[in-house]
């Protein structure tokens, strides 16, 4: 890992930056334990308006003591600094691309793709496990949940699924995505998870504390620190449905995140400015609404509402 401007604040606590070709560098922090062990990579700020994870890693770096951990923790607290400082939802403003949709990156690319390439080349080789922290962006009402990779090698999927059960969120979702930071890591053989905590571009102390406890429990599961706590209340979705807008218009959701729903129930509708209904969304099965768009204006292809069967 080619860290520049490297500073050792005290024994085992390091800050620096990872250069990104043609764009802003990535801040990187490390805490190196006094004894050998695995390397846990923690990332946040892939989407610049998802604040809980950013605040969590800021707090975690201040709290972690090298004397109390085995192995290393590598933190990337702000993957999309450009989006964060300009308040841009989901994308890197200079190219309009979502970092979580550009993996695997090309050899040369746009700013978002260059960030992804830096992560693949500099961070993946260091990781024994990776946790990517997200939360509802400014246009998303979100239920706290964790995604694990369902299409990785069987042993990678199995370890990620087991690890997910040590996080404090209540819902666990198998994901077939392969083009994001955590999901492509899994395709490369690294057990990885994506945790969603937060909603509508907001953060609270309670949410930060929940993530801190979840990370401490994950570290325990990885034999890096304190005793792990398995979440016996966590449930897995048996099937997911992700709905999108068929047309531009005004979106009116009729459910809330974490609301139980019934087959056939209307979940929301799109109208034009004059009030004509252009699209309606109905539940295909009984389940739970896990997140939905809160934006009034939507366009073709925008996510509207996601729901799942809860096992």
QUIZIKA-V909871 format. One line per field, one symbol per residue. psi: psi as a letter, one per 30 degrees, with the letter a starting at -180 (. if undefined). Layout:
psi=???
This chain:
psi=kiklhkkjelkfjklakjkkkgaklkkkkkjjlfllalkkkkllgekfgjfeeeeeeeeeefekkefglkakkkkjfieieeeeffhkkfljeffgkjegggkkllekaleeeeeeeeeeeeeeffkfkkkkkllkafgkkkkklkklkfgakeeeeeeeeeeefglflfkkkkkgkggleeeeeefggjklljkjklkhgllleeeeeeeeeeeeeeeeeghfblkljkjffklkkfkkkjklkfllakkjkgllkgkkllkfkkfllkllffgkkfkkkkkflkbkkellkfkekllkfkkdkkllkk.
